[in-house]
Amino acid sequence: MPKIPNKTPRLVKKIFPKYIWDFCHISENKIYLTFDDGPIPVITEFVLEQLNRYNAKATFFCIGDNIKKHPKVFNSILSQGHAIGNHTTNHLKAWKSDHDTYIQNVIECEEIIKKHNTSNQNTQKLFRPPYGQISHSKFKTLENLGYQTILWDVLSKDWELSTSPEECYQNVIESVRPGSIIVFHDSIKASKNLTATLPKVLEYFTNRGFVFEAIEF
């Protein structure tokens, strides 16, 4: 299996232009941090604490089942002004799921988000497919349902057990440019790299005049 690059190649972005890979058409020094697979107690709360230290906003692509398990953590994300995205209810792989099952899993996650979004904030429909897997038919159906499909410009690779914290840090700072969408994971698996790397990334780019914003349409 080919190794996933830290930075999404331009050719891939051209082949799939309807996916949102970045906001690099923006000239300002803005970065878009995203966190997949939460909310998870302690880990997501660590992320929120670090973001607050730097007045940074981010986008959290949440698994519906984790929202049900940890509604207080989910609402902490919202109450602190961050954006929420749909990451399916059960972290399904699109290439191993039939069309109707997959779409229903996304819709179920959306219903969970609405149920637990007690403040009725961040009602935009952002979607990130787990593992970055999506087919044209699934994408079109979700597009017709009003979803924006958000992929990425830069992968930290924080989830890879073979990636050291220093490699994770370099994966980010060597690849980011204004408008980059960066992927981290507020998950148990990624916690070692995440906790070591995120504070350094926030400090590095803040000191260079960048601001961190949530994804909004």
N, C-alpha and C positions, 0 to 999 in steps of 0.2 A: 504494500500500500504506500503510495507516494506521501512524502512528508508535507504537512500543511505549512505554507509559508507564514512568517510572522506578519508580513504586509501583503494585502491582497493585490495581485498583479493588475496593471491597467487593462490588460487584455481581457481578463475575467470580467471586470466592470463593464467593458464595452460589449461583451457577449450577452450580459444580463443587465441591461441599462435600467430596467424598471425596478430593480431592487435598490434600496437606499444603502449605499456603501460608505458614504462620507458626505460632508458638507464643505468640500475643499474649494467650491466656487466662492466661498465667503473669504474676504480678504483679512478680516479681523483675526486676532489671535485667540480663537475659541477652540476648545477641545470638548469632546462629548464622551464622557466616561459612561460605560454601561456595565451592569452586573447581572449575571444570569444565575438561575437555579434557586434563588431564595424564595421567600424570606426564611432565614434560619437564625434562631436565638444565638446570641453572643457574636457570631460572625457578622451578620447583617448589622447588628448594633455597633460593632467595631467600625464597620464601614461608615455608618452614619456619623459616628463620633469624629472620624478623620475628615470627612467631607465638611462637617460643621467648623472644624478648626481653620479651614481655608476658605470658608464661605463659598464652597463649591456645590453645584447642583449636578445631579446625575439621573440616569434612567435605569430602572430595575425591571428586568424581564423575569416575571414571577411564574413559578409553577403553581397551578391551581391547588393541588393537593397540599403544598406547603403553606399557602394562604389559609386554608381551612385549619391546618394544625397550629398556625402561629399568627392569628389575626391581629394581636397587639403589635407585633413587630411590623406587620404589613401596614398598619395605620400609622406607625411611627415614620415610615417612609413618606407617606402622604403628608402627614402633619408638618414635616420639615421641608416641604416644597419640592420634592423630587417627582419625576415622572414615572409612571407605571406602564409596563408592556406585558403582553400575553406571551407565555412560553409553553403553552399547552397545559393540560391538567396533569398529565403523567409523564412528561418529557418524552413524547413519542418520536420515533424515527420515521420521517415521512416516507423513506424508501422501503420501509418494511411494514407500512400500514396502508390498508386500502383507503380509497378516497373518502368515503362516507364516515368511516371510523375516525379518521384524522380530523376532518372538518368538525365533527361533533365534539371531539376532544378540545378543540380550540374554542368552540362556542360554549362548552361547559366551563372552561376557564374564565371566559368573559362573564358568565353569570356569577361565578364565585367572586370575581373582582367587584362586580356591581353590588353583590350582597354584603361584602365586607368593607366596602368603601363608604363608611358612615358619613363622611364629610362631603361626598359627591364631588370630589376634586379629580382632576386629571382624567377626564372622560374620553380623551382621544383614543383611537384604536390602533395601537402599535403592536406589531407581531414580530417575534424572532423565532424562526424554526430551530428546534434543538439540533445540535450538530451542524447547523447550517444547511440541513437537507430540506429541499423543497422541489416539487415537480411543477411543470407549467400548469397543469390542470388544477392542482391544489392552490397554486399562487393566484390563478385567475378567479377561482371561487372566493378566496379570501379578499381579493381586491374588490370583487362585486359586493362583498359584505361590508366594505368600507375600511379594510385594514391596510395600513402601510407596512410593508415588509422591510424590516431593518436588519441588515447584515453588518459588515464591519470593514474598516480600513486596516486596523492593527489588532493582532492577537497577542495578549501577554503570555499565553500558554501556561498560566498559573496552575492549571489542573493537571499538567503532565508531571508525573512523579520523577521523571528523569531530568526535569528542569530545575536548576538551582535558583534560589532567590536572586542572585546576581544576574543570572541569565534572563530571568523574568523581567528584571528591571531594565536590562539592556535591550530586550525585545521591544520594550515600549519607547524608551527615550531615543533609540536610534531610528525609529520608523515614523514617529508622529510628525505631522505637519499641521498648520492651521486648518481646522475643519475635520480632523480625523475623528472617527468613531472607534473607541478602544473597548475591547472586551476583557473584563475580569469576571470572576465567579465568587459570589458570596455563598460558598458551599464548604462542607467539611473537607472534601477532597482537596480543594485548592487553598485551604486556610493557611498552611505554612508559607507558601509563596505570597499569597495575598497580604497577610499581615506584615511581612517583611518588606514588600515592594510598594504597596499603595501609599504609605506616608512619604516615601522618598520621591515617588512620581509627583505627588501633589506639591511637595516642596520645590522640586526641580523646575517644574513648569510655572509655578506661581512666581518664583524668583526671576523668571525670564519674561514676565509680563503677560502670561496666558491666563485666561479665565475658563472655568469649567461650567458648562451649561447643560440643562436637561434638553432632550429632544422634544421639539414642539412643531406642530404644523398648523 
